[in-house]
Amino acid sequence: MQKPVYGPTVGSHLGKPIYQSIESDGIKYNFERMAECDSDGCPLQQLASNEMMVNPGLIYSKAS
């Protein structure tokens, strides 16, 4: 597993940066939206098959 490569910062959420893109293991993901979370966490059912969630509740979709 390679170290992720982060694109430019486009904002922040809960004190953590929101990156425009993240590339991991040769796959690029683009920031899509914030997850809907509650006190129990962030349900994974809100993800499409081409998406991943990173802490703290940021959803990225696989670039085409």
Buried (B, 14 or more C-beta within 10 A) or exposed (E): EEEEEEBEEEEEEEEEEBBEBBBBEEEBBBBBEBBEEEEEEBEEEBBEEEBBBBEBBBBBBBEE
